[in-house]
Amino acid sequence: MRYKVTHRTTYSGSDPVSVGHNQAWLEFRECERQQVESFSLQISPEPSVRTRRVDAFGNPVHMFSFSEGYQRLEVVAVTAVSVRADNTLATAAAAKTTVEQLLTQPPNRDPWLAEALEFAWPSPRVQWNHEIHQWAAQSFPAECSLLTGLLDLTSRLHRDFTYDPQATTVNTPVQQAFELRRGVCQDFAHLQIAMLRSLGLPARYISGYLRTIPPPGRPRLVGADASHAWLSVYVGEGQWLELDPTNNQMCLADHILLAWGRDYSDVPPVTGVFVGGAGHRLAVSVDVLPLD
């Protein structure tokens, strides 16, 4: 599938911002299953300073600052990207091993595991306790294949937790979302990552977009799509399997990957600090247009 993705972020306020410094994770990274055809980042007004770097996880990051201030800021990222649906190798790797086999094999049997273990530890927004560990362990009885356990855990999260945009905020801790049994896609991704890491499995947070299909007979609404979050788990042989607990599925061509990190704090779409700007307001719209 080919897509044109437009992500528009607008900041405004009753008083102008005098100084502002920002970072944006809005340029798609390339990986095995997707290729970026074109990308543009339009910023209005024009920043005083504008640079680009690659972060510790390999994601492109755009940095821009304002020394003369603004009252309204608009950041528009437009990307053409091609996405493949094939996850055969990751599925096969997960089907033929168990958690114990993956984590106890000699290093020379899996040279990618040491690098993957970077995503096996607690991170700023992914912590866990005994209850979370015990809840996750139910999906992985002895001799259960990694694939079977992963799909069962994803299904249980989808079944037992309610999607509720009013229940949590961007700063809600994993333990609180677990107790509430409610949240949004970011919470579900953080929860499953915490559960997998509690078992010793490396898992990373993915930010991106999900193609939405309107009901039959209804027009597609421009700008009505939204950012999405899911995760990938290391399954051996250099393969990562992407899972979407919000929708109880493995990720295919409808999931468009933007960036990955340990958790949301590593890859927020736009973040920054500023002086001034009373009455601050934020508006975000996303449009995912299939081109095929």
C-alpha contacts under 8 A as a table, 3 or more apart, distances in Angstrom:
res1	aa1	res2	aa2	distance
1	M	82	S	5.71
1	M	83	V	5.24
1	M	84	R	6.49
1	M	253	A	6.31
1	M	254	D	7.99
1	M	290	P	7.20
1	M	291	L	7.46
1	M	292	D	6.11
2	R	80	A	7.16
2	R	81	V	5.65
2	R	82	S	4.30
2	R	83	V	6.20
2	R	290	P	5.95
2	R	291	L	5.20
2	R	292	D	5.75
3	Y	79	T	7.90
3	Y	80	A	5.63
3	Y	81	V	5.40
3	Y	82	S	6.42
3	Y	288	V	6.58
3	Y	289	L	5.45
3	Y	290	P	4.47
3	Y	291	L	5.16
3	Y	292	D	7.61
4	K	78	V	7.04
4	K	79	T	5.57
4	K	80	A	4.51
4	K	81	V	6.56
4	K	287	D	7.96
4	K	288	V	6.01
4	K	289	L	5.07
4	K	290	P	6.47
4	K	291	L	6.74
5	V	77	A	7.83
5	V	78	V	5.70
5	V	79	T	5.19
5	V	80	A	6.47
5	V	81	V	7.88
5	V	286	V	7.31
5	V	287	D	5.69
5	V	288	V	4.63
5	V	289	L	6.22
6	T	76	V	6.93
6	T	77	A	5.68
6	T	78	V	4.57
6	T	79	T	6.60
6	T	286	V	5.69
6	T	287	D	5.11
6	T	288	V	6.62
7	H	26	L	7.90
7	H	76	V	5.69
7	H	77	A	5.19
7	H	78	V	6.62
7	H	284	V	7.43
7	H	285	S	6.04
7	H	286	V	4.57
7	H	287	D	6.57
8	R	74	E	7.12
8	R	75	V	5.79
8	R	76	V	4.46
8	R	77	A	6.54
8	R	284	V	5.68
8	R	285	S	5.26
8	R	286	V	6.30
9	T	74	E	5.72
9	T	75	V	5.12
9	T	76	V	6.40
9	T	282	L	7.32
9	T	283	A	5.87
9	T	284	V	4.59
9	T	285	S	6.71
10	T	72	R	7.23
10	T	73	L	5.63
10	T	74	E	4.45
10	T	75	V	6.43
10	T	282	L	5.78
10	T	283	A	5.14
10	T	284	V	6.40
11	Y	72	R	5.65
11	Y	73	L	5.03
11	Y	74	E	6.45
11	Y	280	H	7.06
11	Y	281	R	5.68
11	Y	282	L	4.77
11	Y	283	A	6.62
12	S	71	Q	5.88
12	S	72	R	4.41
12	S	73	L	6.43
12	S	277	G	7.58
12	S	279	G	7.90
12	S	280	H	5.82
12	S	281	R	5.24
12	S	282	L	6.72
13	G	16	P	6.57
13	G	71	Q	6.14
13	G	72	R	6.91
13	G	277	G	5.34
13	G	278	A	5.71
13	G	279	G	4.79
13	G	280	H	4.40
13	G	281	R	5.89
14	S	71	Q	7.56
14	S	277	G	6.73
14	S	278	A	5.68
14	S	279	G	5.19
14	S	280	H	7.14
15	D	71	Q	6.45
15	D	276	G	6.85
15	D	277	G	4.83
15	D	278	A	5.10
15	D	279	G	7.02
16	P	69	G	6.70
16	P	70	Y	5.39
16	P	71	Q	4.07
16	P	72	R	7.64
16	P	276	G	6.21
16	P	277	G	4.83
16	P	278	A	7.40
17	V	20	G	6.95
17	V	69	G	5.11
17	V	70	Y	5.28
17	V	71	Q	5.89
17	V	274	F	6.60
17	V	275	V	5.73
17	V	276	G	4.47
17	V	277	G	4.36
18	S	66	F	7.83
18	S	67	S	6.92
18	S	68	E	6.23
18	S	69	G	4.10
18	S	70	Y	6.68
18	S	274	F	7.44
18	S	275	V	5.68
18	S	276	G	5.78
18	S	277	G	7.62
19	V	65	S	7.65
19	V	66	F	5.51
19	V	67	S	5.12
19	V	68	E	6.63
19	V	69	G	5.29
19	V	274	F	5.51
19	V	275	V	5.32
19	V	276	G	7.54
20	G	65	S	5.53
20	G	66	F	5.12
20	G	67	S	6.98
20	G	69	G	7.09
20	G	272	G	7.19
20	G	273	V	5.76
20	G	274	F	4.07
20	G	275	V	6.47
21	H	63	M	7.61
21	H	64	F	6.09
21	H	65	S	4.32
21	H	66	F	6.50
21	H	272	G	5.45
21	H	273	V	5.48
21	H	274	F	6.33
22	N	63	M	5.68
22	N	64	F	5.37
22	N	65	S	6.08
22	N	270	V	7.08
22	N	271	T	5.64
22	N	272	G	4.01
22	N	273	V	6.54
23	Q	61	V	6.66
23	Q	62	H	5.60
23	Q	63	M	4.44
23	Q	64	F	6.52
23	Q	270	V	5.79
23	Q	271	T	5.42
23	Q	272	G	6.05
24	A	61	V	5.71
24	A	62	H	5.15
24	A	63	M	6.45
24	A	268	P	7.26
24	A	269	P	5.43
24	A	270	V	4.30
24	A	271	T	6.41
25	W	59	N	7.47
25	W	60	P	6.68
25	W	61	V	5.12
25	W	62	H	6.73
25	W	258	L	7.83
25	W	259	A	7.14
25	W	267	V	5.98
25	W	268	P	6.30
25	W	269	P	4.76
25	W	270	V	6.31
26	L	60	P	7.97
26	L	61	V	7.37
26	L	62	H	7.80
26	L	77	A	6.38
26	L	258	L	7.00
26	L	269	P	5.77
26	L	270	V	7.60
27	E	39	F	6.93
27	E	60	P	6.03
27	E	61	V	7.11
27	E	62	H	7.98
27	E	77	A	7.42
27	E	79	T	7.69
27	E	258	L	6.89
28	F	36	V	6.84
28	F	59	N	7.77
28	F	60	P	7.40
28	F	79	T	7.69
28	F	257	L	6.93
28	F	258	L	4.47
28	F	259	A	6.51
29	R	36	V	7.51
29	R	58	G	7.69
29	R	59	N	5.79
29	R	60	P	6.62
29	R	257	L	7.46
29	R	258	L	5.91
29	R	259	A	6.05
30	E	33	R	7.97
30	E	34	Q	5.86
30	E	35	Q	5.34
30	E	36	V	6.27
31	C	34	Q	5.50
31	C	35	Q	6.88
32	E	35	Q	7.89
33	R	83	V	5.82
33	R	84	R	5.00
33	R	85	A	7.09
33	R	86	D	7.14
34	Q	81	V	6.97
34	Q	82	S	5.44
34	Q	83	V	4.32
34	Q	84	R	6.03
34	Q	256	I	7.95
34	Q	257	L	7.88
35	Q	81	V	5.77
35	Q	82	S	5.22
35	Q	83	V	6.66
36	V	39	F	7.40
36	V	79	T	7.38
36	V	80	A	6.24
36	V	81	V	4.49
36	V	82	S	6.40
37	E	79	T	7.50
37	E	80	A	5.28
37	E	81	V	5.37
37	E	82	S	7.14
38	S	79	T	5.60
38	S	80	A	5.15
38	S	81	V	7.14
39	F	77	A	7.28
39	F	78	V	5.75
39	F	79	T	4.44
39	F	80	A	6.57
40	S	77	A	5.78
40	S	78	V	5.36
40	S	79	T	6.59
41	L	75	V	7.09
41	L	76	V	5.73
41	L	77	A	4.51
41	L	78	V	6.56
42	Q	74	E	7.99
42	Q	75	V	5.86
42	Q	76	V	5.09
42	Q	77	A	6.39
43	I	46	E	5.83
43	I	47	P	7.20
43	I	73	L	7.44
43	I	74	E	5.83
43	I	75	V	4.68
43	I	76	V	6.49
44	S	47	P	7.55
44	S	73	L	5.80
44	S	74	E	5.25
44	S	75	V	6.64
45	P	70	Y	7.24
45	P	72	R	7.98
45	P	73	L	6.41
45	P	74	E	7.43
47	P	50	R	6.29
47	P	64	F	5.96
47	P	65	S	5.56
47	P	66	F	5.19
48	S	64	F	7.42
48	S	65	S	5.76
48	S	66	F	4.96
48	S	67	S	6.08
48	S	68	E	7.53
49	V	64	F	5.44
49	V	65	S	5.19
49	V	66	F	6.85
50	R	62	H	7.39
50	R	63	M	5.70
50	R	64	F	4.29
50	R	65	S	6.60
51	T	62	H	5.94
51	T	63	M	5.22
51	T	64	F	6.40
52	R	60	P	7.08
52	R	61	V	5.69
52	R	62	H	4.48
52	R	63	M	5.99
53	R	60	P	5.90
53	R	61	V	5.30
53	R	62	H	6.53
53	R	63	M	7.92
54	V	57	F	7.84
54	V	58	G	5.63
54	V	59	N	5.39
54	V	60	P	4.47
54	V	61	V	5.75
55	D	58	G	5.38
55	D	59	N	5.41
55	D	60	P	6.46
55	D	61	V	6.65
56	A	59	N	7.48
57	F	260	W	7.08
57	F	261	G	6.24
59	N	259	A	5.83
59	N	260	W	7.20
66	F	69	G	5.62
66	F	70	Y	7.90
70	Y	73	L	6.73
71	Q	277	G	7.06
83	V	253	A	5.55
83	V	256	I	6.88
84	R	252	L	7.22
84	R	253	A	5.45
85	A	251	C	7.83
85	A	252	L	4.39
85	A	253	A	4.38
86	D	252	L	6.91
87	N	90	A	5.54
87	N	91	T	6.22
87	N	241	L	7.32
87	N	252	L	7.43
88	T	91	T	5.19
88	T	92	A	6.08
89	L	92	A	5.14
89	L	93	A	6.14
89	L	239	Q	7.01
90	A	93	A	5.13
90	A	94	A	6.21
90	A	235	V	6.73
90	A	239	Q	5.04
90	A	240	W	5.86
90	A	241	L	5.39
91	T	94	A	5.22
91	T	95	A	6.14
91	T	147	L	6.97
91	T	241	L	6.82
92	A	95	A	5.11
92	A	96	K	6.55
93	A	96	K	5.68
93	A	97	T	6.86
93	A	235	V	6.04
93	A	236	G	6.06
93	A	237	E	6.76
93	A	239	Q	7.19
94	A	97	T	5.85
94	A	98	T	7.73
94	A	145	S	7.02
94	A	146	L	5.12
94	A	147	L	4.66
94	A	235	V	5.09
94	A	236	G	7.12
94	A	241	L	7.97
95	A	145	S	5.73
95	A	146	L	6.07
95	A	147	L	4.86
95	A	148	T	7.18
96	K	145	S	6.48
96	K	146	L	7.53
97	T	101	Q	6.03
97	T	102	L	6.46
97	T	145	S	5.55
97	T	146	L	5.84
98	T	101	Q	5.16
98	T	102	L	6.17
98	T	143	E	6.36
98	T	144	C	6.12
98	T	145	S	4.61
98	T	146	L	4.75
99	V	102	L	5.22
99	V	103	L	6.27
99	V	140	F	7.98
99	V	145	S	7.45
99	V	146	L	5.83
99	V	201	L	7.49
100	E	103	L	5.34
100	E	104	T	5.94
101	Q	104	T	5.44
101	Q	105	Q	5.94
102	L	105	Q	6.04
102	L	235	V	7.36
102	L	236	G	6.44
103	L	200	G	7.52
103	L	201	L	7.76
105	Q	109	R	6.54
105	Q	110	D	7.55
106	P	109	R	5.51
106	P	110	D	7.26
107	P	110	D	5.47
107	P	111	P	5.84
107	P	113	L	7.35
107	P	114	A	7.54
108	N	111	P	5.63
110	D	113	L	5.71
110	D	236	G	6.95
110	D	237	E	6.01
110	D	238	G	7.52
111	P	114	A	6.67
111	P	238	G	7.95
112	W	115	E	5.63
112	W	116	A	6.35
112	W	236	G	7.74
112	W	237	E	6.98
112	W	238	G	5.31
113	L	116	A	4.95
113	L	117	L	6.20
113	L	236	G	7.09
113	L	238	G	7.34
114	A	117	L	5.34
114	A	118	E	7.58
115	E	118	E	5.98
116	A	119	F	5.96
116	A	120	A	7.52
116	A	202	P	6.03
116	A	234	Y	6.83
117	L	120	A	4.96
117	L	121	W	7.59
117	L	201	L	7.85
117	L	202	P	5.49
118	E	121	W	6.78
118	E	202	P	7.26
119	F	197	R	7.82
119	F	202	P	4.75
119	F	203	A	5.47
119	F	204	R	5.84
119	F	262	R	6.04
120	A	197	R	5.07
120	A	200	G	6.09
120	A	201	L	5.85
120	A	202	P	4.09
120	A	203	A	6.32
121	W	197	R	6.51
121	W	202	P	7.81
122	P	126	V	5.65
122	P	127	Q	5.32
122	P	128	W	7.80
122	P	194	A	7.76
122	P	197	R	7.67
123	S	126	V	5.10
123	S	127	Q	6.66
123	S	262	R	6.34
123	S	263	D	6.99
124	P	127	Q	7.52
124	P	263	D	7.43
124	P	265	S	7.24
125	R	173	P	6.62
125	R	174	V	7.12
125	R	190	H	7.46
125	R	263	D	6.11
125	R	264	Y	7.21
125	R	265	S	7.03
126	V	173	P	7.74
126	V	174	V	6.34
126	V	190	H	6.03
126	V	191	L	7.61
126	V	193	I	7.27
126	V	194	A	5.63
126	V	263	D	6.67
127	Q	174	V	6.56
127	Q	175	Q	7.48
127	Q	194	A	6.05
128	W	132	I	5.98
128	W	133	H	7.08
128	W	174	V	7.25
128	W	175	Q	6.65
128	W	194	A	5.76
128	W	195	M	7.23
128	W	198	S	6.81
129	N	132	I	5.47
129	N	133	H	6.38
129	N	175	Q	7.57
130	H	133	H	5.07
130	H	134	Q	6.09
131	E	134	Q	5.14
131	E	135	W	6.10
132	I	135	W	5.16
132	I	136	A	6.27
132	I	175	Q	7.82
132	I	178	F	7.53
132	I	194	A	7.69
132	I	195	M	6.07
132	I	198	S	7.82
133	H	136	A	5.24
133	H	137	A	6.12
133	H	195	M	5.78
133	H	198	S	5.48
133	H	199	L	6.92
134	Q	137	A	5.07
134	Q	138	Q	6.67
135	W	138	Q	5.78
135	W	139	S	7.96
135	W	195	M	7.85
136	A	139	S	5.92
136	A	140	F	7.54
136	A	153	L	6.73
136	A	195	M	5.38
136	A	196	L	7.18
136	A	199	L	7.82
137	A	140	F	5.30
137	A	141	P	7.19
137	A	199	L	7.26
138	Q	141	P	6.48
139	S	149	G	5.03
139	S	150	L	7.42
139	S	152	D	5.84
139	S	153	L	5.56
140	F	144	C	5.80
140	F	145	S	7.87
140	F	146	L	7.65
140	F	149	G	5.00
141	P	144	C	5.52
144	C	148	T	6.59
144	C	149	G	6.50
145	S	148	T	5.29
145	S	149	G	6.32
146	L	149	G	5.21
146	L	150	L	6.06
146	L	235	V	7.35
147	L	150	L	5.15
147	L	151	L	6.17
148	T	151	L	5.38
148	T	152	D	6.13
149	G	152	D	5.08
149	G	153	L	6.07
150	L	153	L	5.19
150	L	154	T	6.15
151	L	154	T	5.09
151	L	155	S	6.09
151	L	249	Q	7.97
152	D	155	S	5.07
152	D	156	R	6.13
153	L	156	R	5.13
153	L	157	L	6.22
153	L	192	Q	7.91
154	T	157	L	5.28
154	T	158	H	6.30
154	T	192	Q	7.55
154	T	243	L	7.37
154	T	244	D	7.40
154	T	245	P	5.01
154	T	248	N	5.79
154	T	249	Q	7.54
155	S	158	H	5.11
155	S	159	R	6.09
155	S	245	P	7.01
155	S	248	N	5.48
156	R	159	R	4.99
156	R	160	D	5.80
157	L	160	D	5.39
157	L	161	F	5.62
157	L	188	F	7.49
157	L	192	Q	7.77
157	L	245	P	6.25
157	L	246	T	7.91
158	H	161	F	5.77
158	H	162	T	7.49
158	H	245	P	5.64
158	H	246	T	5.91
158	H	247	N	6.76
158	H	248	N	5.71
159	R	162	T	7.68
160	D	181	R	6.92
161	F	181	R	4.61
161	F	182	R	5.28
161	F	183	G	7.59
162	T	181	R	6.29
162	T	182	R	4.66
162	T	183	G	6.58
163	Y	182	R	5.82
163	Y	183	G	5.29
163	Y	184	V	5.38
163	Y	185	C	7.70
163	Y	246	T	7.50
164	D	167	A	5.56
164	D	168	T	7.76
164	D	182	R	5.84
164	D	183	G	5.03
164	D	184	V	5.97
165	P	168	T	6.58
165	P	183	G	6.14
165	P	184	V	5.70
166	Q	169	T	7.78
166	Q	183	G	7.70
167	A	180	L	7.93
167	A	182	R	6.23
167	A	183	G	5.66
168	T	171	N	7.81
168	T	172	T	5.72
168	T	177	A	7.25
168	T	182	R	7.66
168	T	183	G	5.59
168	T	184	V	7.47
169	T	172	T	5.33
170	V	186	Q	7.86
172	T	176	Q	6.66
172	T	177	A	6.83
172	T	187	D	7.91
173	P	176	Q	5.40
173	P	177	A	6.51
174	V	177	A	5.17
174	V	178	F	6.12
174	V	187	D	6.87
174	V	190	H	6.52
174	V	191	L	5.91
174	V	194	A	7.74
175	Q	178	F	5.02
175	Q	179	E	6.29
176	Q	179	E	5.10
176	Q	180	L	6.13
177	A	180	L	5.04
177	A	181	R	5.89
177	A	182	R	5.98
177	A	183	G	6.29
177	A	187	D	6.64
177	A	191	L	7.72
178	F	181	R	5.17
178	F	182	R	7.40
178	F	191	L	7.07
180	L	183	G	7.91
183	G	186	Q	7.81
183	G	187	D	5.53
183	G	188	F	6.83
184	V	187	D	5.32
184	V	188	F	6.29
184	V	246	T	7.57
185	C	188	F	5.06
185	C	189	A	6.08
185	C	228	H	6.50
185	C	229	A	5.54
185	C	230	W	6.98
185	C	245	P	7.78
185	C	246	T	5.58
186	Q	189	A	5.20
186	Q	190	H	6.15
186	Q	228	H	7.51
186	Q	229	A	5.43
186	Q	230	W	7.26
186	Q	264	Y	7.53
187	D	190	H	5.09
187	D	191	L	5.96
188	F	191	L	5.01
188	F	192	Q	6.20
188	F	230	W	7.75
188	F	245	P	6.20
188	F	246	T	6.26
189	A	192	Q	5.36
189	A	193	I	6.11
189	A	205	Y	6.79
189	A	229	A	6.40
189	A	230	W	5.01
189	A	231	L	5.82
189	A	244	D	7.43
189	A	245	P	6.75
189	A	246	T	7.80
190	H	193	I	5.09
190	H	194	A	6.06
190	H	205	Y	7.23
190	H	263	D	6.89
191	L	194	A	5.13
191	L	195	M	6.22
192	Q	195	M	4.99
192	Q	196	L	6.12
192	Q	231	L	7.91
192	Q	245	P	7.56
193	I	196	L	5.18
193	I	197	R	6.03
193	I	203	A	5.53
193	I	204	R	6.82
193	I	205	Y	7.31
193	I	231	L	6.99
194	A	197	R	5.20
194	A	198	S	6.03
195	M	198	S	5.13
195	M	199	L	6.72
196	L	199	L	5.24
196	L	200	G	6.60
196	L	201	L	5.22
196	L	202	P	7.06
196	L	203	A	6.65
196	L	233	V	7.90
197	R	200	G	4.83
197	R	201	L	4.87
197	R	202	P	5.84
197	R	203	A	6.52
198	S	201	L	7.32
201	L	233	V	7.08
201	L	234	Y	6.87
202	P	233	V	5.86
202	P	234	Y	5.55
203	A	231	L	6.79
203	A	232	S	5.59
203	A	233	V	4.25
203	A	234	Y	6.25
203	A	262	R	7.81
204	R	231	L	5.62
204	R	232	S	5.46
204	R	233	V	6.53
204	R	260	W	6.58
204	R	261	G	5.78
204	R	262	R	5.22
204	R	263	D	6.84
205	Y	229	A	7.35
205	Y	230	W	6.32
205	Y	231	L	4.70
205	Y	232	S	6.79
205	Y	260	W	5.47
205	Y	261	G	5.38
205	Y	262	R	5.59
205	Y	263	D	4.91
205	Y	264	Y	6.72
206	I	229	A	5.63
206	I	230	W	5.27
206	I	231	L	5.13
206	I	232	S	7.16
206	I	257	L	6.92
206	I	258	L	7.33
206	I	259	A	5.87
206	I	260	W	4.41
206	I	261	G	6.74
206	I	263	D	7.81
207	S	227	S	7.33
207	S	228	H	6.05
207	S	229	A	4.67
207	S	230	W	6.70
207	S	257	L	6.40
207	S	258	L	5.57
207	S	259	A	5.45
207	S	260	W	6.21
207	S	264	Y	7.65
207	S	267	V	7.11
208	G	227	S	5.89
208	G	228	H	5.27
208	G	229	A	6.06
208	G	255	H	7.16
208	G	256	I	5.52
208	G	257	L	4.53
208	G	258	L	4.45
208	G	259	A	6.79
209	Y	226	A	6.66
209	Y	227	S	4.96
209	Y	228	H	4.90
209	Y	229	A	7.52
209	Y	255	H	5.98
209	Y	256	I	5.10
209	Y	257	L	6.66
209	Y	258	L	7.43
209	Y	288	V	7.63
210	L	225	D	7.71
210	L	226	A	7.56
210	L	227	S	7.32
210	L	228	H	6.20
210	L	254	D	5.63
210	L	255	H	4.81
210	L	256	I	6.17
210	L	288	V	7.75
211	R	225	D	7.48
211	R	254	D	5.17
211	R	255	H	6.74
211	R	256	I	7.87
211	R	288	V	6.09
211	R	289	L	7.93
211	R	290	P	7.96
212	T	225	D	6.77
212	T	288	V	7.89
213	I	220	R	7.41
214	P	218	R	5.99
214	P	219	P	6.61
214	P	220	R	5.63
214	P	221	L	7.94
215	P	218	R	5.50
221	L	224	A	5.56
222	V	225	D	7.65
222	V	287	D	5.79
223	G	285	S	5.30
223	G	286	V	4.90
223	G	287	D	4.30
223	G	288	V	7.75
224	A	285	S	6.74
224	A	286	V	6.33
224	A	287	D	6.35
225	D	285	S	7.20
225	D	286	V	5.08
225	D	287	D	5.34
225	D	288	V	6.44
226	A	285	S	6.82
226	A	286	V	5.20
226	A	287	D	7.46
227	S	286	V	6.97
229	A	244	D	7.75
230	W	242	E	7.38
230	W	243	L	6.23
230	W	244	D	4.93
230	W	245	P	7.03
230	W	246	T	7.79
231	L	242	E	5.64
231	L	243	L	5.57
231	L	244	D	6.62
232	S	240	W	5.78
232	S	241	L	5.16
232	S	242	E	4.04
232	S	243	L	5.94
233	V	240	W	5.34
233	V	241	L	5.37
233	V	242	E	6.55
233	V	243	L	7.87
234	Y	238	G	7.57
234	Y	239	Q	6.12
234	Y	240	W	4.50
234	Y	241	L	6.51
235	V	238	G	7.58
235	V	239	Q	5.77
235	V	240	W	5.74
235	V	241	L	6.70
236	G	239	Q	5.59
236	G	240	W	7.55
241	L	250	M	7.62
242	E	250	M	5.88
242	E	251	C	5.44
243	L	248	N	7.64
243	L	249	Q	6.03
243	L	250	M	4.54
243	L	251	C	5.65
244	D	247	N	5.67
244	D	248	N	5.71
244	D	249	Q	5.37
244	D	250	M	6.05
244	D	251	C	6.38
245	P	248	N	4.64
245	P	249	Q	6.67
251	C	254	D	7.26
251	C	255	H	5.87
252	L	255	H	5.87
253	A	256	I	7.04
259	A	267	V	6.50
260	W	263	D	7.85
260	W	266	D	7.72
260	W	267	V	6.61
261	G	264	Y	7.24
261	G	266	D	5.39
261	G	267	V	6.35
262	R	265	S	7.86
262	R	266	D	6.43
263	D	266	D	5.85
263	D	267	V	7.39
264	Y	267	V	5.44
264	Y	268	P	5.96
265	S	268	P	6.04
268	P	271	T	6.43
274	F	277	G	7.72
277	G	280	H	5.73
